[in-house]
Amino acid sequence: MSTCAKVSRDLEEPLAGTAATARTWLLVEQPGPWGADALTSSHLDPALGRALDEAAEGTGVRIALIRRPGRHADCRTTAERQVYAAHTAPGNVWLHSATTSDPERLLDLDFAALGGGRAGTFDRALGGRPHPGGPLALVCTNGKRDRCCALLGRPLAAELAASGVDGAWEVTHLGGHRFSPTLLVLPFGYAYGRAEAHAVKEVLQGVREGRVVTEGCRGSSAWERPGQAAELAVRAAVSEDAAGVLAVVRTEGGAPHWEVTVAHTDGRRWVVTVAQGASSPPRPQSCGSPLGSPARMDVLAVRELSRTPA
């Protein structure tokens, strides 16, 4: 049994906006400008955007628009779109890709199955298959949500693309604006804040090797906010960097105090005490916003339990 000292985690905003978890990501290429609510305020048919949003609600699927880094011509027609689906839950991590000239086919997806980690619905509806390339580096650049994402995110995305990172995309919204530039890496689903190009390349190399780089990491989108902090705290406490070996299996309590159980595939378990506090000194929640005290996740203790059979 062991206990670690209090460790503060800057996780003031949930990674997935109002729904803090996103075990499955559905990414749809949409060039051109994006509004604050990109699914209904871009050159994607707003009726389709609303239908997709409704279809995904409550399923664990998060839909985001993506576009290649660089100048974005205001073209209203897109001949063919790249589409990705990624499931991030440990034990069933996958990334599939497809192309389509008819985005209406996205409505043929079984969103409940997709959110549950079943890739078959994506493959049947869109002719998808396991992604043959490397990991995806998704940089938030939606300046209509927060100007920092455009001011800081777009140069990072462009630098990654110019340096040969094939999986670099701009993405509509990840949350955590004040940590811009923010980054999501798939298929493992870890988010990073204040990312720099050299660090992103280290993160992507880690993904290729099955490792999680924790420097600058804001947690996995597979877990709710207390779980994000708890998993990272266990990784730090036991120097564990292997991907897919830790899972949040129980969260008890409610704001502002939780007891989170984290399990290792080798049978070890930990109970992590997480408390919600207020950031100090005052700071803006996002670019241009007034000073405030955003909520933060503080890890108070990490306690190892007796080993259970793996």
N, C-alpha and C positions, 0 to 999 in steps of 0.2 A: 504494500500500500504506500502511495506517495502523494504528496501535495505540492503544487507549484505556487509561487507567489502570484499576486494579482497581476494580470496582463491585460492591458487595454487594447481593444481591437477597434480600429476606425471602420465601422460598418454602419454609419449613420443612416444610410438609405438602403432599403431592400434592393437586391440586384435586379429584380424583375418588376420594378415599378410598384403598383398597388398589390400585386400578387407576388409574394416574396420567393416563391418556388417556381421553377420551370425545369422539370425533368426532361422534357422534350422540346427542342427548338425546331421550328419550321421557318426556313429562310427563303425568301422569294426575291429574285432580282427585279428591281424596279429603278431604271435610270431616271435622271431628271430631278427636279426639286422635290423636297419633302416638307410637309407642314408639321405642326406640332403633333397631331394625331395622324401619323403617316399612312396608315391603312385606308383612311378616308380622305386624306388631303395630299395626294400625290397624283401621278398620272395613271395609277391603277384605278380601275373603275370603282368609284366610291360605293356603289351598291354591292359589288363583289367584296370590297373591303369590310363592309358592315356584316355581310353574310359569313365571311371567314371568322371575324371576331366573335360572332354569336356561336358559330359552330365549335370554336375552341374553348369557349367559356366553361370553366369547371372541369376541364379534361386533363390539366397538367401540361398542355401544349402552349408554348409562347410563340406567336408569329411576329416576325420582324422582316423588314425590307432591307435589302442589301444592294450595293452598287459598287462597281470598280472604282478605285481611287483615281483622282484626276479631275479635269474640267468636266462639267456635266452639261452637255448640250440639252436645250429644252426641247427634246424630241418626244412627241406624244405617241409614237408607235415603236414597239419593240418586237422584232421578228421572233426571237427565241429567248427564253429566260432560263437562267440557271436556278435550280431549286435544290435545297439541301434539307434533310431531316437528320437530327442528331438526338440520341437518347443518352443521358448523362448519369443514370443511376449506377453505382458500382455493381459489378456482376453482370451487367447487361449494357455495356457502353458500345455504341455503334454510330457510324456516320454514313449515310447513304446520299447519293446525288442523282439528279435527273435533269433533263431539259424539257421544256414544253413551249409550244407556240400558242397554247390556249390556257390561260390561267384559270378559266372556269373549271378546269379539270381538278383543281385543288378542292372543290366542293365534293368530289367523289371520295375523298379521304374519310376513313372511319377515325374521327379524332379521339374517341375514347380508347380505341386500340392503339393509336399512335402515342397517346399520352401514357399508356400502360407499357410502352417499350416494344411493341410489335411492329416491326418494319415492313411486314408483308403488305399492309394497306398502302403504304407509300409506293412500294414496288409495283403493285397491281394497278394503282390509279395513274401513275406517271411513268411507268417503265423504268423505275429506279433500280439501282444496284449499289453494292458497297462502294463507297468513294475510293477511286483508285489512287488519289493523290495524297498529299500530306495533310497535316492539321490546318484548321482555319483560324486566322487571326482577324477578329471582327472589332474594328475600332469605331466607337460611337462618334458620329460627325453631324448629328442633327441639330443644327444651330437654332431651329425654331423651338426646340425644347429648352435649350440652354446655349447661349452664345459661346461658352467655353468649349463645347463639344466641336464647334466649327473652327474656332480660333486655334485650338490645340490639337484636336483630333485629326483634322484633315491633313495638316503637315506630317503627322506621324504615319497616317495611312499611305500618303504619297511616298514618304521615305522608305517604308517597307516594300512597297511595290517596285520602286526604282532600284532597290538593292536585290531584287530577285525573289522575294517572298511570294510564291504563287498563290498561296491561300489568303492573301491580304484582301479584305473587303471593308468598305464603309458600311455601318449598320445604323438603323434608325434610333434605337434607344436602349440603354443598358441600366440606367439609374446611376446614382452617385455622381451627379454632375460636378460637384466641387472637387472630385478626385481626377478630373480630366487631365490628360486624355485617358479614357477608360477603355478597357479591352476585355473581350470574352474569347476564350480559346476552346475550340471544339475539336474532338468529341468529348473531352473530360468535363467541360463546362465550368472551368475556374475563371473568375474575373480578376482583373488587376487594375490598380489605380496609379495615376501619375506615371504612366508607362513611357519608356524611352525605347528607341529602336533597338539598341544593343541588348537591352534587357528582354525585349520581346523575342528576339532571336534565341536567346538562352531558354526562354520559356518553351518555345516551339521545339528546340532540340530536346528539352526534357520530355515533352509529349512523345516525340519519336522514340525515346528510350524508355517510355513508361514511367516517367518521374513527374512529380509535381514540384515546381519551383515555388517556394513560399515567399520569397522576397517580393514585396509589393502586392501580394495576393489578398483579395478581399473575400475569398471563400467560393464555395461551389454553389451554383444555382440550383442544384438538386435539393438543397436543404433550406429551411426557413432561417431567419436571421440568427437565432440562438445557436442553431446547429452549425451554421457557417463558422461562427466564432469558436464553437467547441471543437470542431474537427481540426481547425488550424492550431488550436492550443494543444491538442494531443500530438499532432505532428511535431510541434516544437518541443514538447516535453520528452518525447521518446526518439527524436531525430529520425522520423519516418518520412521518406520522400516517395515511396512507391505509390503509383496511382492505383485506384481500385481496391485497396486493401482496408480502407476505413469506411464505415457507414454509420450514420445516425440512426439508431434503432428505437429510441424512445426520448420524448421530450415531455417533462412534467412541469406543472406550474404555469404561470402566465406573467405578463408584464407587471412589475419590473424584475421578476426573479424566476429563473428556470433551473431545473436539474436535467442535464442532457446526457444520455448514455450513448457512448461511441464504442463500436465494436470493431475488432480487427479480425481478418480472416484466419489468423492463427489461434483464435480463441480468447485473446486478451480483451478486456473491457475496462472502460473508464467512465466515471461519473464526473461531469464537468459542471461546475456552478457558474452560471452566467447571470449577470445583472445589467439592467438597462440604466444608464446614467445620462448626464448632460455634458456635452463637450464644454471645456473651459480652456482658455479664455473665449469670449464670444467670437463667432466667426460666421461668415455668410454661408447659407445653405447651398447656394449656387451663384454663378456669375451675375452680378448686378443686384442681388438680393440684399436686404439689410442684415446687419449683424444679428445673430441669434445664438441659441444653444441647441444645436441639433442633437438628437438622441444618439447614444453610442452603446456598443456592447462591451462590457467589462467582464473578463474571465477572472473569477475570484479564486478558483481552486480546481485542480485536476487530481482525482483520486482513482487509483487503479484498484479494480475489484479482483476477486479470485478468478483465475483462468477457467474458462469453460471449454468443453471439447470443441475443436475446430470443425 
